[in-house]
Amino acid sequence: MSERRIVLHYPRTLIDQPIVSTLVKKFDLTVNILRASILPDQEGVMVVGLEGTEENVEKGVAWVEEQGVRVQALSVDVVRDDEVCTQCGHCIVVCPTGALRIDDHESQYVIFDTDECIACELCVAACPPRAMKVRL
């Protein structure tokens, strides 16, 4: 199985087209919508995780591009500088996916699960000691 995170930039003319459902049906892909901003008469942006065979992921991405959707690799990662982190937990409150969470109530250690992170960057602004950073 192959997994890839990409950003889809929909032109406003394609907002009402069934792009995601076609990826699921025609290319047998699991599509996880990580973040989306799609409004009528505006460009839409969607961050998705695609999972399937390498061949189907490649074919699905190529098909999306043929439809007129600009595809961009998710090129930023959010990282934590463990030497700077004070384990204050401010990041946990704003994390929409649970990528940042408390290990257990005794230790109060903040876990950062990078596989769950969607690079929304909310934790970066919320972090008082600036331990959370964007890596390009």
BELUR-V462216 format. One record per residue. N is the residue number from 1. OMEGA is omega in whole degrees, -180 to 180 (999 if undefined). D_LAST is the distance of its C-alpha to the last C-alpha in whole Angstrom. Layout:
n:omega:d_last
N:OMEGA:D_LAST
N:OMEGA:D_LAST
This chain:
n:omega:d_last
1:179:26
2:177:22
3:180:20
4:175:17
5:-178:15
6:174:14
7:178:15
8:177:18
9:-178:19
10:169:23
11:-175:25
12:179:28
13:-178:30
14:-177:29
15:-176:28
16:-180:32
17:-177:31
18:-177:31
19:-176:28
20:-179:27
21:176:30
22:177:31
23:-180:28
24:-174:30
25:-173:33
26:-174:33
27:177:30
28:-180:31
29:168:27
30:-179:26
31:178:24
32:179:22
33:-176:21
34:178:19
35:180:18
36:173:20
37:-177:22
38:-179:24
39:178:27
40:177:30
41:175:30
42:174:27
43:176:24
44:178:22
45:-180:19
46:174:19
47:-177:16
48:170:18
49:178:18
50:178:21
51:180:23
52:176:26
53:179:27
54:-180:25
55:-179:27
56:176:27
57:179:24
58:180:24
59:180:27
60:179:25
61:178:22
62:180:24
63:179:27
64:179:25
65:177:24
66:-180:27
67:-179:28
68:177:26
69:178:23
70:-178:20
71:-179:17
72:175:14
73:176:12
74:-168:10
75:177:6
76:174:5
77:171:7
78:-179:9
79:177:10
80:174:14
81:-176:15
82:178:18
83:-179:20
84:-176:19
85:180:20
86:-180:24
87:-177:24
88:177:25
89:179:24
90:-178:23
91:-177:20
92:-176:22
93:-175:24
94:-176:21
95:-176:20
96:-175:21
97:-175:21
98:177:22
99:175:19
100:-178:20
101:178:24
102:179:27
103:174:28
104:-174:31
105:178:33
106:-175:35
107:-177:32
108:179:30
109:179:27
110:177:23
111:174:22
112:-180:18
113:-175:18
114:178:15
115:180:17
116:-176:18
117:178:15
118:178:14
119:179:11
120:175:13
121:178:12
122:-180:16
123:-179:16
124:180:14
125:-176:16
126:-173:19
127:-179:19
128:-179:21
129:179:20
130:177:16
131:179:16
132:-175:13
133:175:10
134:176:6
135:180:4
136:999:0
